[in-house]
Amino acid sequence: MRLEGHLIRNIYFYKDNEGNTIWQDTYEYGVLKDEWELNSKNH
């Protein structure tokens, strides 16, 4: 599994007590199809 992307301040769900948005980063990961198939055969 590889880190494909790091989206900075991408999403928010909550606000703090003063009404400021609490931003969160998002990380995106990827797996190549042949690596996935090879790994799934071993489990």
PDB file with SEQRES, HELIX, SHEET and CRYST1 records, atoms N, CA, C and O in Angstrom:
SEQRES   1 A   43  MET ARG LEU GLU GLY HIS LEU ILE ARG ASN ILE TYR PHE          
SEQRES   2 A   43  TYR LYS ASP ASN GLU GLY ASN THR ILE TRP GLN ASP THR          
SEQRES   3 A   43  TYR GLU TYR GLY VAL LEU LYS ASP GLU TRP GLU LEU ASN          
SEQRES   4 A   43  SER LYS ASN HIS                                              
HELIX    1 AA1 LYS A   33  LYS A   41  1                                   9    
SHEET    1 AA1 2 ARG A   2  LYS A  15  0                                        
SHEET    2 AA1 2 THR A  21  GLY A  30 -1                                        
CRYST1    1.000    1.000    1.000  90.00  90.00  90.00 P 1           1          
ATOM      1  N   MET A   1       0.851  -1.166   0.000  1.00  0.00           N  
ATOM      2  CA  MET A   1       0.000   0.000   0.000  1.00  0.00           C  
ATOM      3  C   MET A   1       0.903   1.238   0.000  1.00  0.00           C  
ATOM      4  O   MET A   1       1.891   1.319   0.730  1.00  0.00           O  
ATOM      5  N   ARG A   2       0.528   2.183  -0.837  1.00  0.00           N  
ATOM      6  CA  ARG A   2       1.322   3.399  -0.967  1.00  0.00           C  
ATOM      7  C   ARG A   2       0.499   4.637  -0.668  1.00  0.00           C  
ATOM      8  O   ARG A   2      -0.695   4.703  -0.961  1.00  0.00           O  
ATOM      9  N   LEU A   3       1.158   5.603  -0.085  1.00  0.00           N  
ATOM     10  CA  LEU A   3       0.537   6.903   0.101  1.00  0.00           C  
ATOM     11  C   LEU A   3       0.525   7.607  -1.250  1.00  0.00           C  
ATOM     12  O   LEU A   3       1.584   7.880  -1.815  1.00  0.00           O  
ATOM     13  N   GLU A   4      -0.648   7.900  -1.767  1.00  0.00           N  
ATOM     14  CA  GLU A   4      -0.796   8.532  -3.077  1.00  0.00           C  
ATOM     15  C   GLU A   4      -1.044  10.025  -2.971  1.00  0.00           C  
ATOM     16  O   GLU A   4      -0.703  10.781  -3.881  1.00  0.00           O  
ATOM     17  N   GLY A   5      -1.634  10.453  -1.865  1.00  0.00           N  
ATOM     18  CA  GLY A   5      -1.928  11.870  -1.745  1.00  0.00           C  
ATOM     19  C   GLY A   5      -2.136  12.302  -0.310  1.00  0.00           C  
ATOM     20  O   GLY A   5      -2.559  11.517   0.539  1.00  0.00           O  
ATOM     21  N   HIS A   6      -1.831  13.568  -0.052  1.00  0.00           N  
ATOM     22  CA  HIS A   6      -2.062  14.169   1.258  1.00  0.00           C  
ATOM     23  C   HIS A   6      -2.800  15.482   0.999  1.00  0.00           C  
ATOM     24  O   HIS A   6      -2.203  16.466   0.563  1.00  0.00           O  
ATOM     25  N   LEU A   7      -4.084  15.484   1.268  1.00  0.00           N  
ATOM     26  CA  LEU A   7      -4.910  16.665   1.057  1.00  0.00           C  
ATOM     27  C   LEU A   7      -4.973  17.441   2.361  1.00  0.00           C  
ATOM     28  O   LEU A   7      -5.525  16.964   3.354  1.00  0.00           O  
ATOM     29  N   ILE A   8      -4.411  18.627   2.353  1.00  0.00           N  
ATOM     30  CA  ILE A   8      -4.285  19.434   3.567  1.00  0.00           C  
ATOM     31  C   ILE A   8      -5.536  20.283   3.763  1.00  0.00           C  
ATOM     32  O   ILE A   8      -6.007  20.955   2.846  1.00  0.00           O  
ATOM     33  N   ARG A   9      -6.058  20.232   4.984  1.00  0.00           N  
ATOM     34  CA  ARG A   9      -7.282  20.965   5.350  1.00  0.00           C  
ATOM     35  C   ARG A   9      -8.383  20.699   4.328  1.00  0.00           C  
ATOM     36  O   ARG A   9      -8.968  21.624   3.764  1.00  0.00           O  
ATOM     37  N   ASN A  10      -8.647  19.441   4.107  1.00  0.00           N  
ATOM     38  CA  ASN A  10      -9.560  19.008   3.074  1.00  0.00           C  
ATOM     39  C   ASN A  10     -11.020  18.969   3.521  1.00  0.00           C  
ATOM     40  O   ASN A  10     -11.916  19.217   2.714  1.00  0.00           O  
ATOM     41  N   ILE A  11     -11.269  18.667   4.772  1.00  0.00           N  
ATOM     42  CA  ILE A  11     -12.640  18.406   5.202  1.00  0.00           C  
ATOM     43  C   ILE A  11     -12.824  18.836   6.656  1.00  0.00           C  
ATOM     44  O   ILE A  11     -11.875  18.861   7.439  1.00  0.00           O  
ATOM     45  N   TYR A  12     -14.047  19.167   6.992  1.00  0.00           N  
ATOM     46  CA  TYR A  12     -14.346  19.460   8.397  1.00  0.00           C  
ATOM     47  C   TYR A  12     -15.707  18.889   8.754  1.00  0.00           C  
ATOM     48  O   TYR A  12     -16.598  18.790   7.911  1.00  0.00           O  
ATOM     49  N   PHE A  13     -15.851  18.514  10.024  1.00  0.00           N  
ATOM     50  CA  PHE A  13     -17.108  17.973  10.534  1.00  0.00           C  
ATOM     51  C   PHE A  13     -17.621  18.768  11.720  1.00  0.00           C  
ATOM     52  O   PHE A  13     -18.817  18.770  12.010  1.00  0.00           O  
ATOM     53  N   TYR A  14     -16.709  19.441  12.404  1.00  0.00           N  
ATOM     54  CA  TYR A  14     -17.063  20.103  13.656  1.00  0.00           C  
ATOM     55  C   TYR A  14     -16.537  21.523  13.691  1.00  0.00           C  
ATOM     56  O   TYR A  14     -15.675  21.917  12.905  1.00  0.00           O  
ATOM     57  N   LYS A  15     -17.085  22.273  14.627  1.00  0.00           N  
ATOM     58  CA  LYS A  15     -16.581  23.613  14.928  1.00  0.00           C  
ATOM     59  C   LYS A  15     -16.276  23.673  16.415  1.00  0.00           C  
ATOM     60  O   LYS A  15     -16.890  22.970  17.217  1.00  0.00           O  
ATOM     61  N   ASP A  16     -15.312  24.527  16.774  1.00  0.00           N  
ATOM     62  CA  ASP A  16     -14.966  24.662  18.187  1.00  0.00           C  
ATOM     63  C   ASP A  16     -15.999  25.540  18.893  1.00  0.00           C  
ATOM     64  O   ASP A  16     -16.978  25.973  18.286  1.00  0.00           O  
ATOM     65  N   ASN A  17     -15.772  25.791  20.163  1.00  0.00           N  
ATOM     66  CA  ASN A  17     -16.728  26.556  20.970  1.00  0.00           C  
ATOM     67  C   ASN A  17     -16.930  27.978  20.480  1.00  0.00           C  
ATOM     68  O   ASN A  17     -17.955  28.595  20.770  1.00  0.00           O  
ATOM     69  N   GLU A  18     -15.960  28.505  19.735  1.00  0.00           N  
ATOM     70  CA  GLU A  18     -16.055  29.870  19.211  1.00  0.00           C  
ATOM     71  C   GLU A  18     -16.610  29.915  17.795  1.00  0.00           C  
ATOM     72  O   GLU A  18     -16.706  30.988  17.199  1.00  0.00           O  
ATOM     73  N   GLY A  19     -16.978  28.757  17.252  1.00  0.00           N  
ATOM     74  CA  GLY A  19     -17.547  28.693  15.913  1.00  0.00           C  
ATOM     75  C   GLY A  19     -16.528  28.581  14.794  1.00  0.00           C  
ATOM     76  O   GLY A  19     -16.885  28.651  13.618  1.00  0.00           O  
ATOM     77  N   ASN A  20     -15.250  28.406  15.154  1.00  0.00           N  
ATOM     78  CA  ASN A  20     -14.204  28.235  14.141  1.00  0.00           C  
ATOM     79  C   ASN A  20     -14.229  26.815  13.597  1.00  0.00           C  
ATOM     80  O   ASN A  20     -14.395  25.851  14.345  1.00  0.00           O  
ATOM     81  N   THR A  21     -14.065  26.703  12.313  1.00  0.00           N  
ATOM     82  CA  THR A  21     -14.044  25.387  11.675  1.00  0.00           C  
ATOM     83  C   THR A  21     -12.804  24.614  12.094  1.00  0.00           C  
ATOM     84  O   THR A  21     -11.706  25.170  12.131  1.00  0.00           O  
ATOM     85  N   ILE A  22     -12.971  23.328  12.410  1.00  0.00           N  
ATOM     86  CA  ILE A  22     -11.855  22.447  12.741  1.00  0.00           C  
ATOM     87  C   ILE A  22     -11.575  21.607  11.492  1.00  0.00           C  
ATOM     88  O   ILE A  22     -12.281  20.641  11.206  1.00  0.00           O  
ATOM     89  N   TRP A  23     -10.550  21.988  10.770  1.00  0.00           N  
ATOM     90  CA  TRP A  23     -10.193  21.304   9.530  1.00  0.00           C  
ATOM     91  C   TRP A  23      -9.396  20.043   9.824  1.00  0.00           C  
ATOM     92  O   TRP A  23      -8.689  19.958  10.828  1.00  0.00           O  
ATOM     93  N   GLN A  24      -9.521  19.061   8.929  1.00  0.00           N  
ATOM     94  CA  GLN A  24      -8.756  17.822   9.040  1.00  0.00           C  
ATOM     95  C   GLN A  24      -8.113  17.504   7.698  1.00  0.00           C  
ATOM     96  O   GLN A  24      -8.675  17.785   6.640  1.00  0.00           O  
ATOM     97  N   ASP A  25      -6.926  16.912   7.763  1.00  0.00           N  
ATOM     98  CA  ASP A  25      -6.243  16.459   6.552  1.00  0.00           C  
ATOM     99  C   ASP A  25      -6.803  15.097   6.136  1.00  0.00           C  
ATOM    100  O   ASP A  25      -7.358  14.364   6.954  1.00  0.00           O  
ATOM    101  N   THR A  26      -6.650  14.779   4.867  1.00  0.00           N  
ATOM    102  CA  THR A  26      -7.073  13.490   4.326  1.00  0.00           C  
ATOM    103  C   THR A  26      -5.873  12.841   3.647  1.00  0.00           C  
ATOM    104  O   THR A  26      -5.134  13.497   2.914  1.00  0.00           O  
ATOM    105  N   TYR A  27      -5.686  11.556   3.895  1.00  0.00           N  
ATOM    106  CA  TYR A  27      -4.627  10.791   3.240  1.00  0.00           C  
ATOM    107  C   TYR A  27      -5.269   9.782   2.306  1.00  0.00           C  
ATOM    108  O   TYR A  27      -6.250   9.129   2.662  1.00  0.00           O  
ATOM    109  N   GLU A  28      -4.711   9.659   1.107  1.00  0.00           N  
ATOM    110  CA  GLU A  28      -5.225   8.701   0.126  1.00  0.00           C  
ATOM    111  C   GLU A  28      -4.148   7.657  -0.146  1.00  0.00           C  
ATOM    112  O   GLU A  28      -2.988   7.986  -0.393  1.00  0.00           O  
ATOM    113  N   TYR A  29      -4.557   6.396  -0.097  1.00  0.00           N  
ATOM    114  CA  TYR A  29      -3.642   5.287  -0.312  1.00  0.00           C  
ATOM    115  C   TYR A  29      -4.088   4.472  -1.514  1.00  0.00           C  
ATOM    116  O   TYR A  29      -5.271   4.456  -1.857  1.00  0.00           O  
ATOM    117  N   GLY A  30      -3.146   3.798  -2.150  1.00  0.00           N  
ATOM    118  CA  GLY A  30      -3.473   2.979  -3.308  1.00  0.00           C  
ATOM    119  C   GLY A  30      -2.706   1.672  -3.292  1.00  0.00           C  
ATOM    120  O   GLY A  30      -1.620   1.571  -2.721  1.00  0.00           O  
ATOM    121  N   VAL A  31      -3.299   0.671  -3.935  1.00  0.00           N  
ATOM    122  CA  VAL A  31      -2.671  -0.636  -4.104  1.00  0.00           C  
ATOM    123  C   VAL A  31      -2.840  -1.029  -5.562  1.00  0.00           C  
ATOM    124  O   VAL A  31      -3.934  -0.921  -6.115  1.00  0.00           O  
ATOM    125  N   LEU A  32      -1.760  -1.485  -6.186  1.00  0.00           N  
ATOM    126  CA  LEU A  32      -1.850  -1.949  -7.563  1.00  0.00           C  
ATOM    127  C   LEU A  32      -2.621  -3.265  -7.622  1.00  0.00           C  
ATOM    128  O   LEU A  32      -2.549  -4.076  -6.698  1.00  0.00           O  
ATOM    129  N   LYS A  33      -3.352  -3.470  -8.699  1.00  0.00           N  
ATOM    130  CA  LYS A  33      -4.204  -4.656  -8.830  1.00  0.00           C  
ATOM    131  C   LYS A  33      -3.404  -5.951  -8.676  1.00  0.00           C  
ATOM    132  O   LYS A  33      -3.837  -6.863  -7.972  1.00  0.00           O  
ATOM    133  N   ASP A  34      -2.245  -6.039  -9.326  1.00  0.00           N  
ATOM    134  CA  ASP A  34      -1.473  -7.284  -9.239  1.00  0.00           C  
ATOM    135  C   ASP A  34      -0.935  -7.516  -7.822  1.00  0.00           C  
ATOM    136  O   ASP A  34      -0.836  -8.664  -7.389  1.00  0.00           O  
ATOM    137  N   GLU A  35      -0.591  -6.459  -7.101  1.00  0.00           N  
ATOM    138  CA  GLU A  35      -0.162  -6.613  -5.718  1.00  0.00           C  
ATOM    139  C   GLU A  35      -1.320  -7.070  -4.836  1.00  0.00           C  
ATOM    140  O   GLU A  35      -1.141  -7.910  -3.954  1.00  0.00           O  
ATOM    141  N   TRP A  36      -2.504  -6.517  -5.075  1.00  0.00           N  
ATOM    142  CA  TRP A  36      -3.695  -6.905  -4.314  1.00  0.00           C  
ATOM    143  C   TRP A  36      -4.004  -8.390  -4.544  1.00  0.00           C  
ATOM    144  O   TRP A  36      -4.265  -9.129  -3.595  1.00  0.00           O  
ATOM    145  N   GLU A  37      -3.974  -8.812  -5.796  1.00  0.00           N  
ATOM    146  CA  GLU A  37      -4.295 -10.207  -6.117  1.00  0.00           C  
ATOM    147  C   GLU A  37      -3.267 -11.153  -5.529  1.00  0.00           C  
ATOM    148  O   GLU A  37      -3.624 -12.216  -5.022  1.00  0.00           O  
ATOM    149  N   LEU A  38      -1.985 -10.782  -5.589  1.00  0.00           N  
ATOM    150  CA  LEU A  38      -0.927 -11.623  -5.023  1.00  0.00           C  
ATOM    151  C   LEU A  38      -1.090 -11.750  -3.512  1.00  0.00           C  
ATOM    152  O   LEU A  38      -0.939 -12.837  -2.954  1.00  0.00           O  
ATOM    153  N   ASN A  39      -1.396 -10.640  -2.857  1.00  0.00           N  
ATOM    154  CA  ASN A  39      -1.575 -10.638  -1.406  1.00  0.00           C  
ATOM    155  C   ASN A  39      -2.827 -11.414  -0.991  1.00  0.00           C  
ATOM    156  O   ASN A  39      -2.810 -12.108   0.026  1.00  0.00           O  
ATOM    157  N   SER A  40      -3.893 -11.308  -1.750  1.00  0.00           N  
ATOM    158  CA  SER A  40      -5.136 -11.989  -1.385  1.00  0.00           C  
ATOM    159  C   SER A  40      -5.029 -13.506  -1.536  1.00  0.00           C  
ATOM    160  O   SER A  40      -5.745 -14.246  -0.861  1.00  0.00           O  
ATOM    161  N   LYS A  41      -4.147 -13.971  -2.411  1.00  0.00           N  
ATOM    162  CA  LYS A  41      -3.932 -15.421  -2.580  1.00  0.00           C  
ATOM    163  C   LYS A  41      -3.170 -15.999  -1.395  1.00  0.00           C  
ATOM    164  O   LYS A  41      -3.296 -17.185  -1.092  1.00  0.00           O  
ATOM    165  N   ASN A  42      -2.379 -15.164  -0.724  1.00  0.00           N  
ATOM    166  CA  ASN A  42      -1.566 -15.628   0.397  1.00  0.00           C  
ATOM    167  C   ASN A  42      -2.332 -15.657   1.719  1.00  0.00           C  
ATOM    168  O   ASN A  42      -1.797 -16.126   2.723  1.00  0.00           O  
ATOM    169  N   HIS A  43      -3.557 -15.171   1.738  1.00  0.00           N  
ATOM    170  CA  HIS A  43      -4.325 -15.139   3.000  1.00  0.00           C  
ATOM    171  C   HIS A  43      -5.545 -15.987   2.922  1.00  0.00           C  
ATOM    172  O   HIS A  43      -6.300 -16.073   3.890  1.00  0.00           O  
TER     173      HIS A  43                                                      
END                                                                             
